Amino acid sequence: MPTPFPSRQAAPTSWSGVATTRSNTHNSEWRCTRCEKLLGVCRDGRMHLRFARGHEYLVGFPVQATCRGCGTLNNATAPMR
């Protein structure tokens, strides 16, 4: 029997308020809006996501991810400029 997921609160869809500790013209960090855990890195207009055990994904926008730290649902609609 599947285990129900607890309800998750959607995070704001804009990049404003997102902490960026390292940024240059090609790479920008995407962090959780609640706990600031690193979710991905924007590279050349696509989001690079890395998970445990070597799973990596390079995806286009919009991107939606659940923070592994606090469970907040985060959205990114476009690359940072």
Phi and psi in degrees as a GROMACS rama.xvg file:
@    title "Ramachandran Plot"
@    xaxis  label "Phi"
@    yaxis  label "Psi"
@TYPE xy
-66.3735  145.484  PRO-2
-87.7355  126.178  THR-3
-69.3936  142.272  PRO-4
-85.2679  141.853  PHE-5
-66.9904  152.122  PRO-6
-64.2509  142.34  SER-7
-117.98  141.651  ARG-8
-89.7987  128.61  GLN-9
-71.7361  136.524  ALA-10
-85.2254  160.899  ALA-11
-56.9853  148.922  PRO-12
-89.6778  -5.65331  THR-13
-94.3541  166.26  SER-14
-83.2761  -11.6553  TRP-15
-64.4479  137.538  SER-16
86.9021  -4.50766  GLY-17
-86.0197  127.739  VAL-18
-71.5179  133.545  ALA-19
-126.376  113.674  THR-20
-93.9297  -23.9755  THR-21
-139.866  126.517  ARG-22
-148.967  140.738  SER-23
-144.409  -167.247  ASN-24
-69.1121  -21.661  THR-25
-114.52  -24.6765  HIS-26
-123.33  128.376  ASN-27
-137.364  137.084  SER-28
-81.7705  141.051  GLU-29
-108.754  118.207  TRP-30
-120.23  154.955  ARG-31
-60.3403  137.865  CYS-32
-73.1499  -17.0043  THR-33
-98.3609  -52.797  ARG-34
-111.018  -3.47532  CYS-35
66.51  21.2642  GLU-36
-69.8105  141.657  LYS-37
-67.5844  124.012  LEU-38
-102.621  -34.9561  LEU-39
-173.005  175.501  GLY-40
-129.673  127.534  VAL-41
-81.981  122.852  CYS-42
-131.978  119.644  ARG-43
51.8475  43.3466  ASP-44
82.3685  4.14848  GLY-45
-129.072  156.658  ARG-46
-98.108  129.461  MET-47
-99.7764  118.064  HIS-48
-113.27  136.793  LEU-49
-129.522  133.849  ARG-50
-123.011  179.327  PHE-51
-62.403  157.828  ALA-52
59.7482  31.8977  ARG-53
78.4211  13.2365  GLY-54
-80.3817  123.287  HIS-55
-133.497  144.414  GLU-56
-136.598  143.074  TYR-57
-118.878  110.998  LEU-58
-123.452  159.319  VAL-59
-90.4278  175.736  GLY-60
-95.3614  152.142  PHE-61
-74.9219  155.079  PRO-62
-120.585  139.952  VAL-63
-134.009  129.889  GLN-64
-144.342  145.361  ALA-65
-93.8809  129.46  THR-66
-66.05  130.26  CYS-67
-74.0484  -16.384  ARG-68
-84.7841  -49.7589  GLY-69
-120.409  -7.34759  CYS-70
84.8878  6.25387  GLY-71
-73.6208  136.078  THR-72
-82.8874  121.494  LEU-73
-113.902  144.439  ASN-74
-126.734  142.463  ASN-75
-132.508  118.761  ALA-76
-90.274  -23.3357  THR-77
-156.614  158.356  ALA-78
-62.368  151.932  PRO-79
-68.3416  148.937  MET-80
